[in-house]
Each structure stands twice: as structure tokens, then as C-alpha cells.
Amino acid sequence: MGSQAENFRAIIIDANMIGPLPTTGDTEQFRCWAGFELMMHRLLMAFYPLTILEEDSERFLESYHLLQDGTNPLHTYMALRYFETGLEYFMQRDIRIAFMFDEFEVMLNTLPVKFFQTLRGIRDAHKKQIMYLTFTRAPLSSLIANFDIPPLEIESFIELFTDNVHYIGPYNDLDAARMLDDLARRSNVDYPEPVRDLIAAVTGCYAGLLRATFNALETINNPNALMGLSVTKAAEFLIHQAPIETECRTIWTSLNPHEQYMLKVVARQTDFTNSSETERAIKMLGQKQLLRVLPAEQRLQIEPPIFRIYVKKHNPEPTQERS
């Protein structure tokens, strides 16, 4: 970002850091407050000790404390105003902020629609300085349906991401090797290069599968015996390890029913019926790098190998789409 880097912050908002919320009564206002309290706190932590605000640092802290002042009967209602005021001190200095919502499923299922409507309003007021990123295992449209959120009510927020969806695929070879090095240091266990190469091959260098496979090898009496196996045979052996099976199931459940159906078709577990939904599913699976074309054989193949074996061996049932 060159000279602009000093005036930019990426702030991770982890929904798991939201404290316990009430479950009875009219909780909407308090739950909105909880969302703004988390964002205000992470804003403070990102810029602490606030030297960038100069003389306004004390005013920001005043807004921060007012937002948390439980003695004020209006503190939950005023949460948006206190957050907006605190944020304004940074906006006046042309600071750009990207709020990165990690585990966004939790936030979407916990906080009211009104909270996300206000986020859209904040972004509209500072289009050149505020950015939101959401990290999820399933598309936002699927999450909205699963959580029974009225689409029209949250549309103003969701449409911010409609043309800006990116699927996180596998690591490249260098990053995969670095991850294996890191896992080896943390566990104080390492494996010969042929075993590491086999781990990368069967997992396709997907981060979650790399971690699960590395950890699963610690429970195997003689992991070096894998060196003599082909990628397919190694995948067939490893799929029975609980951490790997769990990670494959996580990938499976992150897919919508049409994508799951297409994987079962490719695995030859069900007949193929062509439709606009299946064509769209093939395209999406390709973007997610879970399906690739083999031109020479004129067929599709599920990737990575360990996930291919999971679909074939476990024959998982497609998720029922909610009406």
C-alpha cells in the first residue's frame, strides 16, 4: 500500500469473543450493544495507545467508557452513537479500516438484523474508509436460509458482498511446507520427506486437512509405512482416522445440497439430472477447487484425494434444503 499503509488497519472481529447474551425477554437492544461493544474494544486494541489520535485520544476513551457504562439506563440504546462517535475521530484523520468478521456464522446467528443494517449505514457514511470482510464456510445466502433470517430485511448488508466473493483454496507447495514445519515444531514430531510429500498429496495442501492428517499420524504406530503406498491407497487408509474424517465432514456440510448432489454424481453414487442448479453447482465446485476437469479422460474428478475417498466410502447424505 506504499505510503498509505500507516493510515490503514485490518481489525479482526472474532464473534466467539462476544460475551454471554440473554435468551429471554426483549433482547434485541442488548444484543446490538454486544456487537458494538466488541467492535469498539477491538478498535481500541488495534490503535492503542491511540497516539495517532493526538489530542482526541481522551475524547475517544470517553466514548469507549460511555458505551460500557451500565449505570446509564440508555447505554444499550446509545451504543451505536458512542461507537459512531469513537469511529469518527479516526475518519477525520483519513484512516482506512477493514473490519474482518471471522467465524461470521456465529455473529449472523447471534446478533439481530438491525445490527447489520446499522453496519451498512456506517459503511455508506464512510465508503472510502470503511470496509467489511466476512469469513464463512458456506455462502451468505445459504446461512441466511439456514438461520431463518428474512432476506429482504438483511439485503442491504448482504448486497455489499454479492460481487466480491472469493473462495479460499489450498496452499501452494511452499506454504504447505511451512505449515508442516510449524506443526512439527509445535508437536516436536517430524516425518521424513517422503511422508511429508504424501501428506501434501493426499490433502491437496488444504490447511484443515494438512493439520488433521499431521495430527492423525501421531496416533498411528508406524506412520513411515505410508511411504510405500500410492496416494489413493494412503487416502483409503487415512480416511478412517477421526480427525481427518471430521475435517472432511466439515467440508461436506459447508456445501449446499446441489453441490453435494453433484459430488455424489461424480462419485457414481447417484444418477445425473441436468438442470440450471447442477450447472451452477459444477461451476461453484470448480471455483472452490473441489472439482476439476480431466480433459484427456473427459470426466470430472473430486479433489483433494482424501475428500474424494470420503465421498466414495462414506456415501454422505445431501443436506436437506430448507423451504
C-alpha positions in Angstrom: 0.0 0.0 0.0 3.0 2.2 0.0 2.7 5.5 1.9 -0.9 4.7 2.7 0.0 1.7 4.9 0.5 3.9 8.0 -3.2 5.0 7.8 -4.6 1.5 7.4 -5.7 -1.1 9.9 -7.2 -4.5 9.4 -9.2 -5.3 12.6 -10.2 -8.9 13.3 -13.7 -9.2 14.8 -14.0 -12.7 16.3 -17.7 -13.4 17.1 -16.6 -16.0 19.7 -15.4 -13.1 21.8 -19.0 -11.9 22.3 -19.9 -12.5 26.0 -23.0 -14.4 27.2 -26.2 -12.9 25.9 -29.7 -13.0 27.5 -32.1 -15.6 26.0 -35.4 -14.4 27.3 -37.3 -11.1 27.1 -36.7 -8.3 24.6 -33.0 -8.9 24.0 -32.5 -7.1 20.6 -31.2 -3.9 22.0 -28.7 -5.6 24.3 -27.5 -8.0 21.6 -26.9 -5.0 19.3 -24.9 -3.4 22.1 -22.8 -6.5 22.4 -21.9 -6.3 18.8 -20.9 -2.6 19.0 -19.0 -3.2 22.3 -16.9 -5.9 20.6 -16.1 -3.7 17.6 -15.3 -0.7 19.8 -13.0 -2.7 22.0 -11.1 -4.2 19.0 -10.9 -0.7 17.6 -9.2 0.5 20.8 -6.8 -2.5 20.8 -5.9 -2.0 17.2 -4.8 1.6 17.7 -3.6 1.5 21.3 -2.0 3.6 22.8 -4.0 6.0 20.5 -1.1 8.3 19.7 -2.5 8.6 16.2 -5.5 10.5 17.6 -3.3 13.1 19.4 -5.5 15.4 21.4 -8.6 13.4 20.6 -7.4 10.3 22.3 -9.2 11.3 25.6 -12.4 12.0 23.7 -12.3 8.6 22.1 -11.7 7.0 25.5 -14.7 8.9 26.9 -16.9 7.4 24.1 -15.4 4.0 24.9 -16.3 4.2 28.6 -19.8 5.7 27.9 -20.6 2.7 25.7 -19.7 0.4 28.6 -21.4 2.4 31.4 -24.0 0.1 32.8 -25.2 2.8 35.2 -26.6 4.7 32.3 -30.1 3.3 31.6 -29.7 4.3 27.9 -26.2 2.8 27.4 -27.5 -0.1 25.2 -29.8 2.2 23.2 -26.9 4.7 22.7 -24.3 2.1 21.8 -24.4 2.9 18.0 -24.0 6.6 18.7 -21.0 6.0 21.1 -19.4 3.7 18.5 -20.1 6.1 15.7 -18.6 9.0 17.7 -15.4 7.0 18.5 -15.0 5.9 14.9 -15.4 9.5 13.7 -12.1 10.5 15.3 -10.3 8.1 13.0 -12.3 9.0 10.0 -11.4 12.7 10.4 -7.7 11.7 10.0 -8.3 9.9 6.8 -7.6 6.5 8.4 -8.9 3.4 6.5 -10.2 0.4 8.4 -11.1 -3.1 7.3 -13.3 -4.9 9.8 -12.7 -8.6 9.3 -15.5 -10.7 10.7 -14.1 -14.1 11.5 -16.4 -17.0 12.3 -19.2 -14.8 10.8 -21.7 -17.6 11.1 -21.7 -17.1 14.9 -22.3 -13.3 14.5 -25.0 -13.8 11.9 -26.8 -16.3 14.1 -26.4 -14.3 17.3 -26.9 -10.6 16.5 -30.2 -9.0 15.3 -30.7 -7.9 11.7 -30.9 -4.3 13.0 -27.2 -4.6 13.9 -26.2 -5.4 10.3 -28.5 -2.7 8.9 -26.5 -0.2 11.0 -23.2 -1.6 9.8 -24.4 -0.8 6.2 -25.3 2.7 7.3 -21.8 3.2 8.8 -20.2 1.9 5.7 -22.3 4.2 3.5 -21.3 7.2 5.5 -17.6 6.4 5.0 -17.4 4.5 1.7 -13.8 5.3 1.0 -12.6 4.5 4.5 -14.6 1.5 5.9 -14.5 -2.0 4.5 -16.1 -5.2 5.8 -14.8 -8.8 5.1 -16.7 -11.8 6.2 -15.2 -15.3 6.6 -17.7 -18.2 6.4 -17.7 -21.9 5.5 -20.9 -21.5 3.5 -22.3 -18.8 1.2 -24.1 -16.0 3.0 -27.3 -16.8 1.1 -27.2 -20.3 2.5 -26.6 -19.1 6.0 -29.5 -16.7 5.9 -31.8 -19.5 4.8 -30.5 -21.9 7.5 -30.9 -19.3 10.2 -34.4 -18.2 9.1 -33.3 -14.6 8.6 -35.7 -12.6 6.4 -33.8 -12.0 3.2 -35.3 -8.6 2.5 -34.5 -7.2 5.9 -30.8 -8.1 5.7 -30.4 -7.5 1.9 -28.9 -4.0 2.3 -25.9 -5.5 4.2 -25.5 -8.8 2.2 -25.5 -7.0 -1.2 -22.2 -5.4 -0.2 -20.6 -8.8 -0.8 -22.6 -10.0 -3.8 -19.9 -9.2 -6.4 -17.0 -9.7 -4.1 -17.0 -13.4 -3.1 -13.6 -15.3 -3.1 -13.2 -19.0 -2.2 -10.1 -19.9 -0.2 -8.4 -22.9 -1.9 -5.4 -24.9 -1.0 -2.0 -23.7 -0.1 0.8 -23.7 -2.7 3.7 -26.1 -2.1 5.8 -23.5 -0.2 3.1 -22.5 2.2 2.1 -26.1 2.8 5.7 -27.0 3.6 5.9 -24.0 6.0 2.7 -25.2 7.7 4.1 -28.7 8.2 7.3 -27.2 9.6 5.2 -25.2 12.1 3.2 -28.3 13.1 6.4 -30.3 13.5 7.8 -27.6 15.8 4.7 -27.4 17.9 4.3 -31.2 18.3 8.0 -31.9 18.5 7.4 -34.7 15.9 8.5 -34.7 12.3 8.4 -37.1 9.5 10.7 -38.0 6.6 10.4 -36.0 3.4 8.5 -38.9 1.5 5.8 -38.9 4.3 5.5 -35.1 4.2 5.2 -35.3 0.4 2.4 -37.9 0.8 0.6 -35.7 3.4 0.6 -32.8 0.9 -0.5 -35.1 -2.0 -3.5 -36.8 -0.2 -4.7 -33.5 1.3 -4.2 -31.4 -1.8 -2.5 -28.9 0.6 -5.8 -27.8 2.1 -4.9 -26.2 5.5 -7.5 -28.0 7.6 -6.8 -31.4 6.0 -3.0 -30.8 6.4 -3.5 -30.2 10.1 -5.9 -33.1 10.6 -3.6 -35.5 8.7 -0.5 -34.5 10.5 -2.2 -34.9 13.9 -3.7 -38.2 12.9 -0.3 -39.6 12.1 0.7 -39.3 15.7 -1.9 -42.0 16.6 -0.6 -44.4 14.0 2.0 -46.9 15.3 4.2 -46.8 12.2 3.4 -43.7 10.0 6.6 -44.3 8.0 4.8 -47.4 6.5 2.8 -44.9 4.4 5.9 -44.3 2.2 5.3 -47.4 0.1 1.7 -46.5 -0.6 0.2 -44.7 -3.6 -1.8 -41.5 -3.0 -5.1 -43.4 -3.4 -4.1 -46.2 -1.0 -2.8 -43.8 1.5 -6.0 -41.8 1.4 -8.1 -45.0 1.8 -6.0 -45.9 4.9 -6.1 -42.4 6.4 -9.8 -41.7 5.9 -10.6 -43.9 8.9 -8.7 -41.6 11.3 -11.2 -39.5 13.3 -9.5 -36.0 12.8 -9.4 -36.5 9.0 -13.0 -37.8 8.8 -14.2 -34.9 10.9 -12.5 -32.3 8.6 -13.9 -34.0 5.5 -17.4 -33.9 7.1 -16.9 -30.2 7.8 -16.1 -29.6 4.1 -19.1 -31.6 3.1 -21.6 -29.8 5.4 -20.3 -26.4 4.1 -21.7 -27.2 0.6 -25.2 -26.6 -0.5 -27.5 -29.6 -1.5 -26.9 -29.1 -5.2 -23.1 -29.1 -4.8 -23.4 -32.3 -2.6 -25.6 -33.9 -5.2 -23.0 -33.2 -8.0 -20.2 -34.7 -5.9 -22.3 -37.9 -5.4 -22.9 -37.9 -9.2 -19.2 -37.7 -9.9 -18.6 -40.4 -7.3 -21.1 -42.5 -9.2 -23.4 -42.9 -6.3 -26.5 -41.4 -8.0 -27.8 -40.7 -11.4 -27.3 -37.3 -13.1 -30.1 -35.0 -13.9 -29.1 -31.9 -15.8 -30.6 -28.6 -14.6 -29.6 -24.9 -14.1 -28.8 -25.8 -10.4 -26.4 -28.6 -11.3 -24.6 -26.5 -13.9 -24.3 -23.8 -11.3 -23.0 -26.3 -8.7 -20.3 -27.6 -11.1 -19.1 -24.0 -11.6 -19.1 -23.3 -7.9 -17.3 -26.6 -7.0 -14.7 -25.7 -9.6 -14.2 -22.2 -8.0 -13.8 -23.9 -4.6 -11.2 -26.3 -6.2 -13.2 -29.3 -5.0 -13.9 -30.5 -8.6 -11.6 -30.4 -11.6 -11.8 -31.5 -15.2 -9.6 -34.2 -16.6 -9.5 -33.3 -20.3 -7.7 -36.4 -21.5 -10.3 -38.7 -19.9 -13.2 -36.3 -20.5 -14.5 -36.5 -16.9 -14.7 -34.7 -13.6 -12.7 -35.6 -10.6 -13.3 -34.7 -6.9 -10.4 -33.0 -5.2 -8.4 -33.4 -3.0 -7.8 -37.2 -2.9 -8.7 -37.7 0.8 -12.0 -35.9 0.3 -12.7 -38.0 -2.9 -12.3 -41.1 -0.8 -14.6 -39.7 1.9 -17.4 -39.1 -0.6 -17.0 -42.6 -2.1 -16.5 -44.5 1.2 -18.9 -42.7 3.5 -21.7 -42.0 1.0 -22.8 -39.0 3.0 -26.4 -37.9 2.6 -27.1 -34.5 1.0 -28.3 -31.8 3.4 -32.0 -31.1 3.1 -32.6 -27.6 1.8 -34.9 -25.6 4.0 -38.0 -24.1 2.5 
